[in-house]
């Protein structure tokens, strides 16, 4: 399986995928950590893929989305954005809308 | 080799001629900047597309010499 097929498979078979540096438990970059905090705040389940474990994934994902940086968030197979865009969307309430539109609204805080 | 603010501004303007660019050096290390880019060419484009235009103007420096660029894009107020 080529790296692009691997990425395509991960992106298409998981509702929410975050290609990041480090893991959700231990982000190893401030920008990745910010997106993890936002997703955890929303309570939306997601899969974290640590690009530091594979140079091939780290470079392959940049080509895949035509996006030069990490992290990268995908929802239902669609590239949503990097750290700046996710933060901007979150502050504008748009990220919550994207999750709801895709039936992915997380646990509300009361149930956390 | 880190980049300096003027170089970033020059590159962005070479790729997006009508862009109004403001750059803040976040860490003083030539590696961490915040930039706001306002341009008519962004009108009707998604945020991802707007940011991609800026990255293209930066000719591959983004993610390489330029480690971190906190980017905000927008269209001029009518």
N, CA and C atoms of all chains as a GROMACS GRO file, in nm:
protein
  570
    1UNK      N    1   0.085  -0.119   0.000
    1UNK     CA    2   0.000   0.000   0.000
    1UNK      C    3   0.090   0.125   0.000
    2UNK      N    4   0.064   0.216  -0.096
    2UNK     CA    5   0.147   0.338  -0.102
    2UNK      C    6   0.107   0.429   0.013
    3UNK      N    7   0.192   0.526   0.039
    3UNK     CA    8   0.164   0.617   0.150
    3UNK      C    9   0.036   0.696   0.123
    4UNK      N   10   0.015   0.731  -0.002
    4UNK     CA   11  -0.108   0.808  -0.034
    4UNK      C   12  -0.232   0.721  -0.013
    5UNK      N   13  -0.221   0.588  -0.043
    5UNK     CA   14  -0.335   0.497  -0.019
    5UNK      C   15  -0.358   0.482   0.131
    6UNK      N   16  -0.248   0.474   0.207
    6UNK     CA   17  -0.261   0.463   0.353
    6UNK      C   18  -0.336   0.585   0.408
    7UNK      N   19  -0.292   0.704   0.363
    7UNK     CA   20  -0.354   0.828   0.411
    7UNK      C   21  -0.501   0.832   0.370
    8UNK      N   22  -0.526   0.802   0.242
    8UNK     CA   23  -0.664   0.802   0.191
    8UNK      C   24  -0.750   0.708   0.275
    9UNK      N   25  -0.697   0.592   0.307
    9UNK     CA   26  -0.774   0.495   0.384
    9UNK      C   27  -0.804   0.549   0.525
   10UNK      N   28  -0.702   0.608   0.589
   10UNK     CA   29  -0.722   0.662   0.724
   10UNK      C   30  -0.826   0.775   0.721
   11UNK      N   31  -0.813   0.861   0.621
   11UNK     CA   32  -0.901   0.978   0.613
   11UNK      C   33  -1.045   0.937   0.584
   12UNK      N   34  -1.059   0.833   0.500
   12UNK     CA   35  -1.196   0.794   0.460
   12UNK      C   36  -1.262   0.701   0.563
   13UNK      N   37  -1.180   0.627   0.640
   13UNK     CA   38  -1.243   0.526   0.727
   13UNK      C   39  -1.260   0.575   0.872
   14UNK      N   40  -1.217   0.698   0.900
   14UNK     CA   41  -1.240   0.754   1.034
   14UNK      C   42  -1.318   0.885   1.022
   15UNK      N   43  -1.418   0.904   1.104
   15UNK     CA   44  -1.498   1.027   1.094
   15UNK      C   45  -1.410   1.150   1.113
   16UNK      N   46  -1.329   1.147   1.218
   16UNK     CA   47  -1.244   1.263   1.249
   16UNK      C   48  -1.101   1.213   1.269
   17UNK      N   49  -1.009   1.268   1.190
   17UNK     CA   50  -0.868   1.225   1.198
   17UNK      C   51  -0.780   1.349   1.213
   18UNK      N   52  -0.687   1.342   1.308
   18UNK     CA   53  -0.594   1.454   1.325
   18UNK      C   54  -0.452   1.404   1.302
   19UNK      N   55  -0.392   1.450   1.195
   19UNK     CA   56  -0.250   1.421   1.171
   19UNK      C   57  -0.174   1.526   1.252
   20UNK      N   58  -0.094   1.479   1.347
   20UNK     CA   59  -0.035   1.571   1.443
   20UNK      C   60   0.106   1.527   1.479
   21UNK      N   61   0.175   1.617   1.554
   21UNK     CA   62   0.306   1.582   1.609
   21UNK      C   63   0.283   1.537   1.752
   22UNK      N   64   0.313   1.409   1.777
   22UNK     CA   65   0.288   1.354   1.909
   22UNK      C   66   0.155   1.281   1.908
   23UNK      N   67   0.102   1.257   2.029
   23UNK     CA   68  -0.026   1.185   2.041
   23UNK      C   69  -0.124   1.275   2.117
   24UNK      N   70  -0.256   1.244   2.108
   24UNK     CA   71  -0.352   1.324   2.184
   24UNK      C   72  -0.314   1.333   2.333
   25UNK      N   73  -0.259   1.225   2.385
   25UNK     CA   74  -0.221   1.228   2.528
   25UNK      C   75  -0.096   1.314   2.547
   26UNK      N   76  -0.002   1.305   2.450
   26UNK     CA   77   0.125   1.380   2.464
   26UNK      C   78   0.157   1.455   2.334
   27UNK      N   79   0.085   1.565   2.309
   27UNK     CA   80   0.121   1.643   2.190
   27UNK      C   81   0.264   1.694   2.200
   28UNK      N   82   0.336   1.695   2.092
   28UNK     CA   83   0.478   1.737   2.098
   28UNK      C   84   0.501   1.863   2.017
   29UNK      N   85   0.394   1.943   2.003
   29UNK     CA   86   0.410   2.070   1.931
   29UNK      C   87   0.293   2.157   1.976
   30UNK      N   88   0.321   2.285   1.998
   30UNK     CA   89   0.218   2.376   2.048
   30UNK      C   90   0.096   2.381   1.959
   31UNK      N   91   0.120   2.380   1.828
   31UNK     CA   92   0.006   2.391   1.736
   31UNK      C   93  -0.080   2.265   1.742
   32UNK      N   94  -0.016   2.149   1.742
   32UNK     CA   95  -0.092   2.023   1.754
   32UNK      C   96  -0.167   2.021   1.886
   33UNK      N   97  -0.101   2.067   1.991
   33UNK     CA   98  -0.164   2.069   2.124
   33UNK      C   99  -0.288   2.155   2.127
   34UNK      N  100  -0.284   2.267   2.053
   34UNK     CA  101  -0.401   2.357   2.052
   34UNK      C  102  -0.522   2.287   1.989
   35UNK      N  103  -0.499   2.215   1.880
   35UNK     CA  104  -0.612   2.147   1.813
   35UNK      C  105  -0.664   2.034   1.902
   36UNK      N  106  -0.574   1.965   1.970
   36UNK     CA  107  -0.616   1.858   2.062
   36UNK      C  108  -0.705   1.917   2.171
   37UNK      N  109  -0.664   2.033   2.224
   37UNK     CA  110  -0.746   2.096   2.330
   37UNK      C  111  -0.886   2.130   2.277
   38UNK      N  112  -0.891   2.183   2.156
   38UNK     CA  113  -1.021   2.222   2.099
   38UNK      C  114  -1.109   2.098   2.080
   39UNK      N  115  -1.051   1.991   2.025
   39UNK     CA  116  -1.130   1.870   2.000
   39UNK      C  117  -1.176   1.807   2.132
   40UNK      N  118  -1.087   1.809   2.230
   40UNK     CA  119  -1.125   1.754   2.362
   40UNK      C  120  -1.236   1.838   2.425
   41UNK      N  121  -1.225   1.971   2.404
   41UNK     CA  122  -1.329   2.060   2.459
   41UNK      C  123  -1.464   2.028   2.394
   42UNK      N  124  -1.462   2.000   2.264
   42UNK     CA  125  -1.587   1.969   2.194
   42UNK      C  126  -1.637   1.828   2.231
   43UNK      N  127  -1.546   1.746   2.284
   43UNK     CA  128  -1.585   1.610   2.323
   43UNK      C  129  -1.611   1.520   2.203
   44UNK      N  130  -1.549   1.558   2.088
   44UNK     CA  131  -1.571   1.478   1.967
   44UNK      C  132  -1.464   1.368   1.961
   45UNK      N  133  -1.504   1.240   1.951
   45UNK     CA  134  -1.403   1.134   1.939
   45UNK      C  135  -1.324   1.150   1.808
   46UNK      N  136  -1.194   1.128   1.814
   46UNK     CA  137  -1.113   1.142   1.692
   46UNK      C  138  -0.993   1.049   1.700
   47UNK      N  139  -0.932   1.026   1.583
   47UNK     CA  140  -0.813   0.941   1.578
   47UNK      C  141  -0.692   1.032   1.558
   48UNK      N  142  -0.592   1.019   1.645
   48UNK     CA  143  -0.468   1.097   1.629
   48UNK      C  144  -0.364   1.012   1.557
   49UNK      N  145  -0.302   1.069   1.455
   49UNK     CA  146  -0.196   0.997   1.385
   49UNK      C  147  -0.067   1.077   1.403
   50UNK      N  148   0.031   1.015   1.465
   50UNK     CA  149   0.156   1.083   1.499
   50UNK      C  150   0.252   1.083   1.380
   51UNK      N  151   0.264   1.197   1.314
   51UNK     CA  152   0.350   1.202   1.194
   51UNK      C  153   0.497   1.192   1.230
   52UNK      N  154   0.530   1.210   1.357
   52UNK     CA  155   0.672   1.200   1.395
   52UNK      C  156   0.721   1.055   1.388
   53UNK      N  157   0.626   0.962   1.384
   53UNK     CA  158   0.666   0.821   1.378
   53UNK      C  159   0.705   0.777   1.238
   54UNK      N  160   0.673   0.863   1.140
   54UNK     CA  161   0.705   0.821   1.002
   54UNK      C  162   0.725   0.943   0.914
   55UNK      N  163   0.847   0.957   0.867
   55UNK     CA  164   0.880   1.070   0.777
   55UNK      C  165   0.792   1.063   0.652
   56UNK      N  166   0.762   0.937   0.612
   56UNK     CA  167   0.681   0.916   0.491
   56UNK      C  168   0.542   0.977   0.510
   57UNK      N  169   0.483   0.954   0.630
   57UNK     CA  170   0.349   1.010   0.656
   57UNK      C  171   0.360   1.162   0.666
   58UNK      N  172   0.465   1.206   0.737
   58UNK     CA  173   0.483   1.349   0.760
   58UNK      C  174   0.490   1.427   0.629
   59UNK      N  175   0.560   1.373   0.532
   59UNK     CA  176   0.569   1.442   0.402
   59UNK      C  177   0.448   1.409   0.314
   60UNK      N  178   0.402   1.285   0.326
   60UNK     CA  179   0.290   1.240   0.240
   60UNK      C  180   0.163   1.319   0.266
   61UNK      N  181   0.140   1.354   0.394
   61UNK     CA  182   0.015   1.424   0.426
   61UNK      C  183   0.018   1.567   0.372
   62UNK      N  184   0.138   1.624   0.365
   62UNK     CA  185   0.149   1.760   0.311
   62UNK      C  186   0.114   1.761   0.163
   63UNK      N  187   0.160   1.656   0.093
   63UNK     CA  188   0.127   1.647  -0.050
   63UNK      C  189  -0.021   1.617  -0.068
   64UNK      N  190  -0.072   1.532   0.019
   64UNK     CA  191  -0.212   1.488   0.006
   64UNK      C  192  -0.309   1.606   0.009
   65UNK      N  193  -0.281   1.700   0.104
   65UNK     CA  194  -0.376   1.811   0.119
   65UNK      C  195  -0.326   1.939   0.053
   66UNK      N  196  -0.208   1.928  -0.012
   66UNK     CA  197  -0.146   2.052  -0.064
   66UNK      C  198  -0.138   2.156   0.048
   67UNK      N  199  -0.087   2.108   0.164
   67UNK     CA  200  -0.083   2.195   0.284
   67UNK      C  201   0.051   2.169   0.350
   68UNK      N  202   0.134   2.273   0.370
   68UNK     CA  203   0.274   2.251   0.407
   68UNK      C  204   0.302   2.226   0.554
   69UNK      N  205   0.196   2.231   0.638
   69UNK     CA  206   0.228   2.220   0.781
   69UNK      C  207   0.145   2.114   0.851
   70UNK      N  208   0.187   2.083   0.972
   70UNK     CA  209   0.117   1.991   1.063
   70UNK      C  210   0.078   2.074   1.182
   71UNK      N  211  -0.038   2.059   1.247
   71UNK     CA  212  -0.135   1.952   1.228
   71UNK      C  213  -0.230   1.975   1.112
   72UNK      N  214  -0.300   1.867   1.079
   72UNK     CA  215  -0.405   1.875   0.978
   72UNK      C  216  -0.527   1.796   1.027
   73UNK      N  217  -0.644   1.863   1.021
   73UNK     CA  218  -0.766   1.797   1.070
   73UNK      C  219  -0.856   1.760   0.952
   74UNK      N  220  -0.906   1.637   0.955
   74UNK     CA  221  -0.998   1.587   0.852
   74UNK      C  222  -1.129   1.544   0.919
   75UNK      N  223  -1.240   1.588   0.860
   75UNK     CA  224  -1.372   1.544   0.911
   75UNK      C  225  -1.448   1.482   0.793
   76UNK      N  226  -1.489   1.357   0.811
   76UNK     CA  227  -1.562   1.284   0.706
   76UNK      C  228  -1.485   1.294   0.572
   77UNK      N  229  -1.356   1.271   0.580
   77UNK     CA  230  -1.276   1.265   0.457
   77UNK      C  231  -1.238   1.400   0.400
   78UNK      N  232  -1.284   1.509   0.462
   78UNK     CA  233  -1.255   1.644   0.408
   78UNK      C  234  -1.149   1.713   0.491
   79UNK      N  235  -1.051   1.775   0.424
   79UNK     CA  236  -0.951   1.854   0.497
   79UNK      C  237  -1.018   1.981   0.547
   80UNK      N  238  -1.017   2.002   0.678
   80UNK     CA  239  -1.083   2.119   0.736
   80UNK      C  240  -0.985   2.233   0.755
   81UNK      N  241  -0.864   2.201   0.801
   81UNK     CA  242  -0.765   2.308   0.817
   81UNK      C  243  -0.652   2.271   0.910
   82UNK      N  244  -0.559   2.368   0.924
   82UNK     CA  245  -0.450   2.355   1.019
   82UNK      C  246  -0.488   2.429   1.147
   83UNK      N  247  -0.390   2.450   1.231
   83UNK     CA  248  -0.416   2.507   1.364
   83UNK      C  249  -0.487   2.643   1.355
   84UNK      N  250  -0.438   2.734   1.272
   84UNK     CA  251  -0.498   2.868   1.264
   84UNK      C  252  -0.645   2.861   1.229
   85UNK      N  253  -0.674   2.783   1.124
   85UNK     CA  254  -0.812   2.777   1.074
   85UNK      C  255  -0.902   2.710   1.177
   86UNK      N  256  -0.852   2.603   1.240
   86UNK     CA  257  -0.937   2.532   1.338
   86UNK      C  258  -0.967   2.626   1.455
   87UNK      N  259  -0.865   2.701   1.498
   87UNK     CA  260  -0.889   2.794   1.611
   87UNK      C  261  -0.989   2.902   1.570
   88UNK      N  262  -0.970   2.957   1.449
   88UNK     CA  263  -1.060   3.062   1.399
   88UNK      C  264  -1.204   3.009   1.389
   89UNK      N  265  -1.218   2.888   1.335
   89UNK     CA  266  -1.351   2.829   1.319
   89UNK      C  267  -1.414   2.802   1.456
   90UNK      N  268  -1.330   2.754   1.549
   90UNK     CA  269  -1.381   2.724   1.684
   90UNK      C  270  -1.433   2.852   1.749
   91UNK      N  271  -1.352   2.960   1.739
   91UNK     CA  272  -1.393   3.087   1.802
   91UNK      C  273  -1.521   3.142   1.739
   92UNK      N  274  -1.541   3.110   1.609
   92UNK     CA  275  -1.660   3.161   1.539
   92UNK      C  276  -1.777   3.064   1.553
   93UNK      N  277  -1.755   2.951   1.622
   93UNK     CA  278  -1.863   2.852   1.639
   93UNK      C  279  -1.884   2.766   1.516
   94UNK      N  280  -1.798   2.786   1.414
   94UNK     CA  281  -1.818   2.713   1.287
   94UNK      C  282  -1.776   2.566   1.301
   95UNK      N  283  -1.674   2.541   1.385
   95UNK     CA  284  -1.627   2.403   1.398
   95UNK      C  285  -1.736   2.317   1.463
   96UNK      N  286  -1.799   2.373   1.565
   96UNK     CA  287  -1.911   2.302   1.630
   96UNK      C  288  -2.018   2.270   1.525
   97UNK      N  289  -2.042   2.369   1.433
   97UNK     CA  290  -2.144   2.350   1.329
   97UNK      C  291  -2.105   2.235   1.235
   98UNK      N  292  -1.979   2.232   1.196
   98UNK     CA  293  -1.931   2.126   1.106
   98UNK      C  294  -1.954   1.990   1.172
   99UNK      N  295  -1.923   1.982   1.302
   99UNK     CA  296  -1.938   1.854   1.371
   99UNK      C  297  -2.086   1.814   1.377
  100UNK      N  298  -2.170   1.913   1.411
  100UNK     CA  299  -2.314   1.882   1.420
  100UNK      C  300  -2.369   1.842   1.283
  101UNK      N  301  -2.329   1.918   1.179
  101UNK     CA  302  -2.378   1.887   1.044
  101UNK      C  303  -2.342   1.745   1.003
  102UNK      N  304  -2.232   1.695   1.059
  102UNK     CA  305  -2.187   1.560   1.024
  102UNK      C  306  -2.228   1.457   1.130
  103UNK      N  307  -2.319   1.500   1.218
  103UNK     CA  308  -2.369   1.408   1.320
  103UNK      C  309  -2.263   1.365   1.417
  104UNK      N  310  -2.167   1.455   1.444
  104UNK     CA  311  -2.054   1.418   1.530
  104UNK      C  312  -2.051   1.500   1.658
  105UNK      N  313  -2.163   1.563   1.690
  105UNK     CA  314  -2.162   1.650   1.808
  105UNK      C  315  -2.115   1.568   1.927
  106UNK      N  316  -2.018   1.622   2.002
  106UNK     CA  317  -1.958   1.545   2.112
  106UNK      C  318  -2.050   1.546   2.233
  107UNK      N  319  -2.000   1.484   2.342
  107UNK     CA  320  -2.074   1.484   2.469
  107UNK      C  321  -2.077   1.629   2.516
  108UNK      N  322  -2.193   1.669   2.568
  108UNK     CA  323  -2.194   1.807   2.622
  108UNK      C  324  -2.116   1.802   2.753
  109UNK      N  325  -2.073   1.918   2.801
  109UNK     CA  326  -1.987   1.923   2.920
  109UNK      C  327  -2.051   1.851   3.037
  110UNK      N  328  -2.183   1.862   3.046
  110UNK     CA  329  -2.251   1.804   3.164
  110UNK      C  330  -2.221   1.655   3.173
  111UNK      N  331  -2.210   1.590   3.060
  111UNK     CA  332  -2.188   1.444   3.069
  111UNK      C  333  -2.040   1.408   3.073
  112UNK      N  334  -1.950   1.507   3.058
  112UNK     CA  335  -1.805   1.475   3.045
  112UNK      C  336  -1.757   1.402   3.171
  113UNK      N  337   1.796   2.824   0.768
  113UNK     CA  338   1.824   2.970   0.766
  113UNK      C  339   1.687   3.040   0.787
  114UNK      N  340   1.663   3.097   0.907
  114UNK     CA  341   1.534   3.161   0.932
  114UNK      C  342   1.509   3.276   0.833
  115UNK      N  343   1.387   3.324   0.828
  115UNK     CA  344   1.352   3.434   0.736
  115UNK      C  345   1.327   3.560   0.816
  116UNK      N  346   1.340   3.678   0.750
  116UNK     CA  347   1.305   3.799   0.826
  116UNK      C  348   1.172   3.852   0.775
  117UNK      N  349   1.112   3.937   0.853
  117UNK     CA  350   0.975   3.982   0.826
  117UNK      C  351   0.962   4.046   0.688
  118UNK      N  352   1.063   4.126   0.650
  118UNK     CA  353   1.052   4.194   0.520
  118UNK      C  354   1.050   4.094   0.404
  119UNK      N  355   1.130   3.989   0.422
  119UNK     CA  356   1.136   3.885   0.318
  119UNK      C  357   1.000   3.817   0.302
  120UNK      N  358   0.937   3.791   0.416
  120UNK     CA  359   0.805   3.725   0.413
  120UNK      C  360   0.706   3.818   0.344
  121UNK      N  361   0.709   3.947   0.384
  121UNK     CA  362   0.615   4.042   0.325
  121UNK      C  363   0.638   4.054   0.174
  122UNK      N  364   0.767   4.059   0.137
  122UNK     CA  365   0.799   4.074  -0.007
  122UNK      C  366   0.746   3.956  -0.086
  123UNK      N  367   0.768   3.836  -0.033
  123UNK     CA  368   0.723   3.715  -0.103
  123UNK      C  369   0.571   3.712  -0.116
  124UNK      N  370   0.502   3.744  -0.007
  124UNK     CA  371   0.355   3.741  -0.011
  124UNK      C  372   0.305   3.842  -0.114
  125UNK      N  373   0.362   3.959  -0.114
  125UNK     CA  374   0.318   4.063  -0.209
  125UNK      C  375   0.355   4.028  -0.352
  126UNK      N  376   0.463   3.952  -0.370
  126UNK     CA  377   0.498   3.914  -0.508
  126UNK      C  378   0.396   3.814  -0.562
  127UNK      N  379   0.342   3.734  -0.469
  127UNK     CA  380   0.242   3.634  -0.512
  127UNK      C  381   0.102   3.691  -0.513
  128UNK      N  382   0.077   3.787  -0.423
  128UNK     CA  383  -0.058   3.847  -0.414
  128UNK      C  384  -0.040   3.999  -0.416
  129UNK      N  385  -0.025   4.055  -0.535
  129UNK     CA  386   0.017   4.196  -0.549
  129UNK      C  387  -0.068   4.296  -0.470
  130UNK      N  388  -0.198   4.274  -0.458
  130UNK     CA  389  -0.280   4.378  -0.391
  130UNK      C  390  -0.290   4.354  -0.240
  131UNK      N  391  -0.210   4.260  -0.188
  131UNK     CA  392  -0.226   4.221  -0.047
  131UNK      C  393  -0.179   4.331   0.048
  132UNK      N  394  -0.259   4.353   0.152
  132UNK     CA  395  -0.213   4.438   0.263
  132UNK      C  396  -0.162   4.340   0.369
  133UNK      N  397  -0.032   4.350   0.399
  133UNK     CA  398   0.031   4.249   0.485
  133UNK      C  399   0.083   4.313   0.613
  134UNK      N  400   0.047   4.255   0.729
  134UNK     CA  401   0.110   4.301   0.854
  134UNK      C  402   0.173   4.178   0.919
  135UNK      N  403   0.297   4.194   0.966
  135UNK     CA  404   0.369   4.079   1.021
  135UNK      C  405   0.418   4.111   1.162
  136UNK      N  406   0.398   4.016   1.252
  136UNK     CA  407   0.449   4.032   1.389
  136UNK      C  408   0.548   3.919   1.414
  137UNK      N  409   0.661   3.955   1.470
  137UNK     CA  410   0.761   3.853   1.505
  137UNK      C  411   0.726   3.803   1.645
  138UNK      N  412   0.687   3.676   1.656
  138UNK     CA  413   0.637   3.624   1.783
  138UNK      C  414   0.747   3.591   1.881
  139UNK      N  415   0.862   3.548   1.827
  139UNK     CA  416   0.962   3.495   1.922
  139UNK      C  417   1.099   3.559   1.903
  140UNK      N  418   1.114   3.643   1.800
  140UNK     CA  419   1.244   3.708   1.780
  140UNK      C  420   1.350   3.612   1.731
  141UNK      N  421   1.309   3.492   1.688
  141UNK     CA  422   1.409   3.395   1.642
  141UNK      C  423   1.405   3.376   1.489
  142UNK      N  424   1.324   3.460   1.422
  142UNK     CA  425   1.317   3.448   1.276
  142UNK      C  426   1.244   3.324   1.232
  143UNK      N  427   1.177   3.258   1.323
  143UNK     CA  428   1.112   3.131   1.291
  143UNK      C  429   0.964   3.130   1.324
  144UNK      N  430   0.922   3.223   1.406
  144UNK     CA  431   0.783   3.222   1.452
  144UNK      C  432   0.720   3.359   1.428
  145UNK      N  433   0.635   3.365   1.328
  145UNK     CA  434   0.572   3.493   1.295
  145UNK      C  435   0.421   3.479   1.296
  146UNK      N  436   0.353   3.592   1.309
  146UNK     CA  437   0.208   3.598   1.285
  146UNK      C  438   0.190   3.697   1.171
  147UNK      N  439   0.105   3.663   1.077
  147UNK     CA  440   0.083   3.752   0.963
  147UNK      C  441  -0.066   3.765   0.936
  148UNK      N  442  -0.106   3.887   0.901
  148UNK     CA  443  -0.243   3.909   0.856
  148UNK      C  444  -0.235   3.954   0.710
  149UNK      N  445  -0.308   3.889   0.625
  149UNK     CA  446  -0.303   3.921   0.482
  149UNK      C  447  -0.446   3.952   0.436
  150UNK      N  448  -0.464   4.073   0.387
  150UNK     CA  449  -0.596   4.116   0.339
  150UNK      C  450  -0.586   4.139   0.188
  151UNK      N  451  -0.674   4.072   0.115
  151UNK     CA  452  -0.666   4.088  -0.031
  151UNK      C  453  -0.801   4.061  -0.096
  152UNK      N  454  -0.824   4.134  -0.204
  152UNK     CA  455  -0.949   4.117  -0.280
  152UNK      C  456  -0.953   3.977  -0.345
  153UNK      N  457  -0.835   3.922  -0.373
  153UNK     CA  458  -0.833   3.790  -0.441
  153UNK      C  459  -0.888   3.680  -0.351
  154UNK      N  460  -0.903   3.709  -0.221
  154UNK     CA  461  -0.956   3.605  -0.131
  154UNK      C  462  -1.108   3.595  -0.137
  155UNK      N  463  -1.169   3.701  -0.197
  155UNK     CA  464  -1.316   3.705  -0.194
  155UNK      C  465  -1.375   3.578  -0.258
  156UNK      N  466  -1.470   3.514  -0.184
  156UNK     CA  467  -1.537   3.395  -0.238
  156UNK      C  468  -1.458   3.268  -0.217
  157UNK      N  469  -1.338   3.279  -0.159
  157UNK     CA  470  -1.257   3.158  -0.138
  157UNK      C  471  -1.270   3.111   0.008
  158UNK      N  472  -1.256   2.980   0.027
  158UNK     CA  473  -1.262   2.927   0.164
  158UNK      C  474  -1.133   2.966   0.236
  159UNK      N  475  -1.135   2.951   0.369
  159UNK     CA  476  -1.013   2.984   0.447
  159UNK      C  477  -0.896   2.898   0.398
  160UNK      N  478  -0.921   2.770   0.376
  160UNK     CA  479  -0.812   2.682   0.333
  160UNK      C  480  -0.754   2.734   0.202
  161UNK      N  481  -0.841   2.772   0.107
  161UNK     CA  482  -0.791   2.822  -0.022
  161UNK      C  483  -0.714   2.952  -0.004
  162UNK      N  484  -0.763   3.038   0.085
  162UNK     CA  485  -0.694   3.165   0.109
  162UNK      C  486  -0.553   3.138   0.164
  163UNK      N  487  -0.547   3.051   0.263
  163UNK     CA  488  -0.414   3.023   0.321
  163UNK      C  489  -0.322   2.958   0.219
  164UNK      N  490  -0.381   2.871   0.131
  164UNK     CA  491  -0.298   2.804   0.030
  164UNK      C  492  -0.236   2.906  -0.066
  165UNK      N  493  -0.313   3.013  -0.095
  165UNK     CA  494  -0.259   3.118  -0.183
  165UNK      C  495  -0.136   3.182  -0.119
  166UNK      N  496  -0.145   3.204   0.012
  166UNK     CA  497  -0.032   3.266   0.082
  166UNK      C  498   0.087   3.170   0.083
  167UNK      N  499   0.059   3.041   0.109
  167UNK     CA  500   0.170   2.943   0.112
  167UNK      C  501   0.236   2.932  -0.024
  168UNK      N  502   0.153   2.940  -0.130
  168UNK     CA  503   0.214   2.933  -0.265
  168UNK      C  504   0.307   3.052  -0.288
  169UNK      N  505   0.260   3.170  -0.240
  169UNK     CA  506   0.343   3.291  -0.258
  169UNK      C  507   0.475   3.275  -0.183
  170UNK      N  508   0.472   3.197  -0.076
  170UNK     CA  509   0.594   3.180   0.005
  170UNK      C  510   0.689   3.078  -0.056
  171UNK      N  511   0.652   3.026  -0.172
  171UNK     CA  512   0.740   2.942  -0.254
  171UNK      C  513   0.810   2.832  -0.171
  172UNK      N  514   0.734   2.753  -0.101
  172UNK     CA  515   0.791   2.637  -0.035
  172UNK      C  516   0.869   2.669   0.091
  173UNK      N  517   0.877   2.796   0.126
  173UNK     CA  518   0.950   2.829   0.250
  173UNK      C  519   0.870   2.785   0.372
  174UNK      N  520   0.737   2.782   0.354
  174UNK     CA  521   0.651   2.750   0.468
  174UNK      C  522   0.672   2.605   0.511
  175UNK      N  523   0.704   2.586   0.637
  175UNK     CA  524   0.727   2.450   0.686
  175UNK      C  525   0.876   2.414   0.674
  176UNK      N  526   0.949   2.494   0.599
  176UNK     CA  527   1.094   2.470   0.588
  176UNK      C  528   1.167   2.577   0.667
  177UNK      N  529   1.219   2.678   0.595
  177UNK     CA  530   1.293   2.787   0.664
  177UNK      C  531   1.200   2.858   0.761
  178UNK      N  532   1.073   2.860   0.721
  178UNK     CA  533   0.976   2.930   0.806
  178UNK      C  534   0.897   2.825   0.884
  179UNK      N  535   0.933   2.809   1.012
  179UNK     CA  536   0.874   2.699   1.088
  179UNK      C  537   0.729   2.727   1.124
  180UNK      N  538   0.705   2.852   1.169
  180UNK     CA  539   0.569   2.878   1.217
  180UNK      C  540   0.521   3.014   1.170
  181UNK      N  541   0.410   3.014   1.100
  181UNK     CA  542   0.349   3.139   1.057
  181UNK      C  543   0.202   3.133   1.094
  182UNK      N  544   0.165   3.200   1.203
  182UNK     CA  545   0.024   3.203   1.241
  182UNK      C  546  -0.044   3.298   1.143
  183UNK      N  547  -0.135   3.244   1.066
  183UNK     CA  548  -0.186   3.320   0.951
  183UNK      C  549  -0.332   3.357   0.970
  184UNK      N  550  -0.364   3.481   0.939
  184UNK     CA  551  -0.504   3.524   0.934
  184UNK      C  552  -0.525   3.593   0.801
  185UNK      N  553  -0.627   3.550   0.728
  185UNK     CA  554  -0.652   3.609   0.596
  185UNK      C  555  -0.792   3.669   0.595
  186UNK      N  556  -0.813   3.762   0.504
  186UNK     CA  557  -0.946   3.822   0.495
  186UNK      C  558  -0.956   3.910   0.372
  187UNK      N  559  -1.077   3.961   0.350
  187UNK     CA  560  -1.101   4.049   0.235
  187UNK      C  561  -1.116   4.190   0.287
  188UNK      N  562  -1.080   4.287   0.203
  188UNK     CA  563  -1.089   4.427   0.246
  188UNK      C  564  -1.233   4.464   0.283
  189UNK      N  565  -1.249   4.551   0.385
  189UNK     CA  566  -1.386   4.596   0.420
  189UNK      C  567  -1.440   4.673   0.301
  190UNK      N  568  -1.568   4.652   0.272
  190UNK     CA  569  -1.627   4.715   0.151
  190UNK      C  570  -1.614   4.867   0.161
   0.00000   0.00000   0.00000
